[in-house]
Amino acid sequence: MDAVFLSCTNLRTAGILHKLEAKLSMLVLSSNHSLAWHMSTLAGMAEPETREI
C-alpha cells in the first residue's frame, strides 16, 4: 500500500494526519485536506511543502 485516504468529510483529521503518517510510515490524506490544498493552488497561493515519509 502506498497511501491511506480518509474519505469522510465529517472526520476532523487536520490534527492527526502527521501522527498517522508517522505511525503507519506512509502518506495519509483526507478529503478535506486534499480539497484545501486544491483550493489554495487554484487561488495561486504557495504550494504546501512536500515531505518524505
Secondary structure per residue as TSV (DSSP state, phi and psi in degrees):
chain	resnum	aa	ss	phi	psi
A	1	M	-	360.0	137.1
A	2	D	-	-97.4	-26.4
A	3	A	E	-161.3	164.9
A	4	V	E	-118.4	132.3
A	5	F	E	-116.2	122.0
A	6	L	E	-98.3	110.4
A	7	S	-	-96.0	-5.6
A	8	C	-	-83.4	122.7
A	9	T	T	-76.0	-6.1
A	10	N	T	-89.5	-6.9
A	11	L	S	-82.8	136.2
A	12	R	-	-92.8	93.2
A	13	T	-	-105.5	-11.0
A	14	A	T	-55.0	-38.5
A	15	G	T	-82.0	-7.8
A	16	I	T	-121.7	-4.4
A	17	L	H	-58.8	-46.6
A	18	H	H	-64.1	-37.6
A	19	K	H	-66.0	-42.4
A	20	L	H	-64.0	-41.8
A	21	E	H	-61.0	-42.3
A	22	A	H	-65.5	-42.0
A	23	K	H	-69.1	-39.7
A	24	L	H	-92.0	-12.3
A	25	S	T	55.2	43.0
A	26	M	S	-157.7	165.9
A	27	L	E	-66.1	135.9
A	28	V	E	-126.0	123.4
A	29	L	E	-120.4	149.5
A	30	S	E	-120.4	158.9
A	31	S	H	-63.8	-38.5
A	32	N	H	-65.3	-44.0
A	33	H	H	-62.8	-42.8
A	34	S	H	-65.1	-40.6
A	35	L	H	-65.2	-43.3
A	36	A	H	-61.8	-42.8
A	37	W	H	-61.6	-44.8
A	38	H	H	-64.0	-43.7
A	39	M	H	-63.5	-40.8
A	40	S	H	-66.6	-35.0
A	41	T	H	-66.4	-44.2
A	42	L	H	-64.0	-31.5
A	43	A	T	-79.5	-3.9
A	44	G	T	81.0	15.1
A	45	M	-	-76.0	162.2
A	46	A	-	-58.9	140.4
A	47	E	-	-69.3	144.0
A	48	P	-	-65.0	155.7
A	49	E	-	-64.5	141.9
A	50	T	-	-94.1	153.7
A	51	R	-	-140.3	149.2
A	52	E	-	-84.7	138.0
A	53	I	-	-103.0	360.0
